[in-house]
């Protein structure tokens, strides 16, 4: 099992990712491993039902969007990386709509973060590989935002 090269979220979308696939991904900021995740739960059912877009590509697309609604990675980025950089003078801009946390989160993701991925055969394999990555067994370090204890 070998992960892909790294790709910048700034260059999203990525035509190399299959439209229907289970996979595991790692998100980086330079040498810092930020997050490891998987996508493709029930990939077998999605393939059997003829889905045209499912799994890894839809998950990474959600992360690239910066939208906090329904995306735990984006929530982590907003809470741990974006909000701490806000200035007191920025707060009133949220009330007026001049600033939106989704937009700031997307900008951070696109400006600073890269991802890499590996395609796997099944959802059970994806769970296994993701757990290993989150425990630090694959990259030699645990992700900052969602580590697993060994």
Secondary structure by P-SEA (a helix, b strand, c coil): cccccccccccccccccccccccccccccccccccccccccaaaaaaaaccccccaaaaaaaaaaccccccaaaaaaaaccccccccccaaaaaaaccccaaaaaaaaaaacccbbbbbbccaaaaaaaaaaaaaccccccccccccccc
